[in-house]
């Protein structure tokens, strides 16, 4: 079952505690950042909108870093979908860093090898599933949650519904589908796509809305 992160940008105060906890717990050398808080902004002054985002490896379904690695040092674990790097196989070529759109792979100036978020599975410091990752545990506002994606998706829908309760947004349907309760982790129709509504449209299991 794929594991990963849930991040609520409305709760992030950019304190950088998650960055520090990640480095301390996983004993990351000075330089590489397995997790980094960045600010994303849009618009033009004076109408500018900015949000804080805590970024780490996304543990992609089809990880481009794994495809780019010429020595197959990067693998995706079958049991939980976490993307990991074998330090003994890595040659430090940096191809993975060029391929990753999230700047997750970091080249250590000490070892010359690639390193990145491993979902707190550093040898000797492994956190079992069911225990929060270091970044989640330290976050003072609860902006970061970790676990199985089917559970995090439901959490995301619940928080979105709470924020939108009573919203005056035009044409926003007062409907939330808990697809996980009915369909499990992968809601699909008979043809392999998303389940169909009675009107022939497609229900969205991921966003909790309808499409």
N, C-alpha and C positions, 0 to 999 in steps of 0.2 A: 504494500500500500504506500503510495507516494506521500512523503512528509515534506513539510516546508514551513514558510512563515506567513503570518497575517500581520499587516501593518496598518494602523489607523492614524493617518496624518493629522487628523484633528486633535489628537492627544499629544503629539510630539512637541516638546518644548526646546529641542535642539541642545540638550544638556551634554550630549556626547558620552553619557554613562555607558551606553551599550558598546561603544567603540572600546572604551577602557576595559570593561568587563571581558570582552572578547579577547583582547590582547593578553590580559592577565591570566585568564583561565586556560587559554590554549598556548601560553608561553610564546607569544609571537614576538620576534625580534623587532627592534626599533626600525622603522621604515615601512614595511608592509602593513596595510590595513585590511583585515579580513572583513571588517564592517566599517562603513563610513556614513556619517550624516551629511547630506547635501541639501541645499536649498534650490528648489525649482521655481522659476518665476515666469510669468507671461504677461502680455499687455504692454501698454506704453504709458509713461508718466502723464498724468497722475493716476491713471486707471491701471494699477499694477497689482497682480495677485501672486502671492508667493506661498509655497508650502514647504515644509521640512520632510525629507524622506530618508529613512535609515536603510542604506543599501548594503547588500551582501550578495554572495553567490545565489542565483535563482534556482540552482539545481534543475536546470531545464530538462524537459522531456526528451528532446533531441539536442543534447548539448553541443554547440558548435566548437567548444574547446576540445571536446573529446574527438570530434571529427578531424580537427586540425592537427592534433598531436601525431607526429611522425613515428613515435616509438610506442604508442598505445599505453602511455603512462596514466591516462585518465580513464576511469571507468565509472559506470553508474550502477550502484548496488541494487540488486534485484529485490531485496527484502524491503527497502524503504525509499528507493529512488534517489538517494543522496549521491551526488557526484564527488568522487574522491580522486586524489592523485597519489601515485606510488613514487615516493621520493627516491627510491633506489633505481627506478627506471627512468625518471625525468632527466633530460640532458640540458635543461635550461635554455632551450632555443627561443622561447618567447612566442612561438606561433599561436599558442592558446590565448595569450594576452591580446594579440592582434585580432583573433577571431571573436572574442567575447564582446558583445555590445554593452555589457554592464561594468566593464573594467574590474571584474572579479579576480582573475588570476594575477597574482603579485609575484614578482621575481625577488627573492631574498638576496640582499647584497652580501650576506655572509656565506650562504650555501650555494648561491647561484642557481637554485632550483625554484620551481614554481610552487607557490603555496596559496591557499585560499580557505574560505569557510568550509569546514567539513561537518557542520551541524554538531559541533562539540563532540567529535569522536577522535580527538587527538590521543594517541597511545598513552595509557596511564592516566588520562583525564576524561575517559569516556562517560558521557551522561546517557543513561538508558532512556528509551522512549517512555513517556509518562512523567519524566522529570523535565522541568523547563530548561531551555538553553540558557547560557550565561547572560546573553543579551536580554532575554525575556525576564529573567529573574531580577535583574538590576533595574529595569526600566521603572521609574517612579510613578509614571502615569498609566502604565498598562498599555502602551501603544503597540508593543510587540507581543504576539502570541505565536507559539509553535505547536506543531502536531501534525496529525494526518490531514490532508487537504480536504477530505470530505467533511471533517468536523470543522475546519477553519472556514469553509465555504458557508456552512450554516451560521456560524458566528458572524460572518460578514453580512449576511442577509438580515440577521436580527438587529445588528447595529445600524444598518442602512435604514431599516424600517423605523427604528426608534428616532433617527435624525429627521426622517421625512414625515413622521406623524404630525398631522395638522399642517403640513406644508401647503402653501398656496401655489405650488408649481402647476402650470397649466397642463391638463391632459395626463397627469400622473395617476396611473391606476392604483387603487387601494387594494392591491393583490400581492401576496407574497407566497411563493410555492416552496415548500420544503421537499425538494425532489429527493433528497437523501433518504427520507423516511419511506418513500414509496419505491424508488428505483435503485437505491444504494449509491455507490460512488460514481457510476457512469450511467446516467439516464439516457436511454436510447429508444428510438421507435423501432417498428418492425423492419424498416429498411436500413437500420444502423445509424440513422440520424437522431435528432432530438425528438421526443415524443410529440405526436400531433394533437392539436386541439380539435374540438368538434367542428370548427369552421375551416379546418384545413391548414391553419397556421402552425407554426412551430413553437413549442414552449421552451423557454430557456432554463435549463437546470442549473446553470452556473451563476446567473445573476439574480435569480429569484423573480424575474419578470416574465413578460411574454414578448415574442418577436414575430 
